Amino acid sequence: MTFFVSGLTCQECADKLEAHIQRQPGVNAAALMVTGKFVIDCDEEHADAIANEVLVSAPKAQGDVKAKRIT
């Protein structure tokens, strides 16, 4: 699944968000790119929970961060 994450200006915050999602059950790989594209490979049975975790965790990473699922 793919998200667009906007508002991240701190690389350390981006790294923490990426690492947090990588530790979630069912995540096989996650990559948050400098463009804001966040690609997550996960088991289908965990997809909804992981998507929710991205939407909840992104704003906690840094100030006015927003995440939107695009695929």
PyMOL commands that set and color helices and strands:
alter all, ss='L'
color gray80, all
select helices_A, chain A and resi 11-22+44-61
alter helices_A, ss='H'
color red, helices_A
select strands_A, chain A and resi 2-6+27-32+37-42+66-69
alter strands_A, ss='S'
color yellow, strands_A
deselect
rebuild
show_as cartoon
